[in-house]
Amino acid sequence: MLTLEAMTILRVARVLVDHVRLKHWRNSLGTIVAKPDIARHSALPPDSMALAAKLARQVERAAARLPLHTK
Protein backbone atom coordinates (compact mmCIF):
# COMPACT_ATOMS: atom_id res chain seq x y z
CA MET A 1 0.00 0.00 0.00
CA LEU A 2 2.86 2.39 0.73
CA THR A 3 4.18 2.08 -2.81
CA LEU A 4 0.76 3.01 -4.24
CA GLU A 5 0.54 6.03 -1.92
CA ALA A 6 4.04 7.13 -2.90
CA MET A 7 3.18 6.79 -6.59
CA THR A 8 0.11 8.99 -6.11
CA ILE A 9 2.02 11.66 -4.20
CA LEU A 10 4.83 11.66 -6.77
CA ARG A 11 2.32 12.21 -9.59
CA VAL A 12 0.71 15.12 -7.74
CA ALA A 13 4.14 16.62 -7.10
CA ARG A 14 5.06 16.31 -10.78
CA VAL A 15 1.85 18.12 -11.82
CA LEU A 16 2.56 20.90 -9.32
CA VAL A 17 6.12 21.33 -10.57
CA ASP A 18 5.09 21.28 -14.23
CA HIS A 19 1.90 23.35 -14.21
CA VAL A 20 1.59 25.51 -11.10
CA ARG A 21 3.84 28.48 -10.39
CA LEU A 22 6.16 28.01 -7.41
CA LYS A 23 4.79 31.09 -5.64
CA HIS A 24 1.47 29.24 -5.16
CA TRP A 25 2.87 26.16 -3.40
CA ARG A 26 6.26 27.16 -1.99
CA ASN A 27 4.85 27.49 1.55
CA SER A 28 4.09 23.76 1.55
CA LEU A 29 7.80 22.91 1.27
CA GLY A 30 8.62 23.63 4.91
CA THR A 31 10.91 26.11 6.58
CA ILE A 32 14.32 27.13 5.32
CA VAL A 33 17.11 26.35 7.75
CA ALA A 34 20.28 28.42 7.51
CA LYS A 35 22.51 25.71 8.96
CA PRO A 36 21.50 22.02 8.90
CA ASP A 37 21.09 20.44 12.32
CA ILE A 38 22.59 17.03 11.62
CA ALA A 39 23.01 16.02 15.25
CA ARG A 40 19.26 16.19 15.81
CA HIS A 41 18.65 13.46 13.24
CA SER A 42 21.23 11.07 14.62
CA ALA A 43 19.36 10.98 17.93
CA LEU A 44 16.27 9.33 16.44
CA PRO A 45 15.17 6.08 18.06
CA PRO A 46 15.98 2.91 16.08
CA ASP A 47 12.32 2.24 15.28
CA SER A 48 11.98 5.72 13.74
CA MET A 49 15.12 5.15 11.68
CA ALA A 50 13.70 1.83 10.45
CA LEU A 51 10.41 3.49 9.47
CA ALA A 52 12.26 6.27 7.63
CA ALA A 53 14.33 3.70 5.73
CA LYS A 54 11.19 1.73 4.83
CA LEU A 55 9.43 4.84 3.53
CA ALA A 56 12.50 5.83 1.49
CA ARG A 57 12.58 2.38 -0.13
CA GLN A 58 8.88 2.64 -1.00
CA VAL A 59 9.33 6.07 -2.61
CA GLU A 60 12.29 4.79 -4.65
CA ARG A 61 10.27 1.77 -5.73
CA ALA A 62 7.30 3.94 -6.69
CA ALA A 63 9.49 6.37 -8.64
CA ALA A 64 10.95 3.50 -10.66
CA ARG A 65 7.45 2.31 -11.66
CA LEU A 66 6.11 5.67 -12.81
CA PRO A 67 6.16 6.60 -16.50
CA LEU A 68 7.54 10.05 -15.76
CA HIS A 69 10.95 11.53 -15.06
CA THR A 70 12.05 11.30 -11.43
CA LYS A 71 15.41 11.64 -9.76
Long-range contacts (C-beta under 8 A, 24 or more apart in sequence): 2-54, 2-55, 2-58, 3-58, 3-61, 3-62, 3-65, 4-62, 5-58, 6-55, 6-58, 6-59, 6-61, 6-62, 6-63, 7-62, 7-65, 7-66, 10-59, 10-62, 10-63, 10-66, 10-68, 10-70, 11-66, 11-68, 14-68, 14-70
